Amino acid sequence: MSTDKIREILTSHGRLTESVDNLKDDSDLYQAGLTSLATVGLMLALEDEFDIEFPDSVLSRKTFGSINSIADTIEDLTD
C-alpha cells in the first residue's frame, strides 16, 4: 500500500510537533507528537478515506505507532 495518502491525512489530522515530511515510515508517531486525542481524529479520517472501520481489537497504540503499522492495519482491513 502506498503511504502517501496516510502521510497526507497525518499532516491534516495528526497534530504532530514534527513535520510528516521528516518522518520515515517506521518512525514512532507518538515521539513525533501524536496524542491520544489526535489519534481519534486520525482514525476517523482514515476510516472515511479508506471506507473502513477499525474494530476494537486493533485500537491500540501499536496500530497507530507508525505509518507502516497504520498501512499494515488498513491493508488487513481491506483484504
Secondary structure, 3 states (H helix, E strand, C coil): CCCHHHHHHHHHHCCCCCCHHHCCCCCCCCCCCCCHHHHHHHHHHHHHHHCCCCCHHHCCCCCCCCHHHHHHHHHHHHC
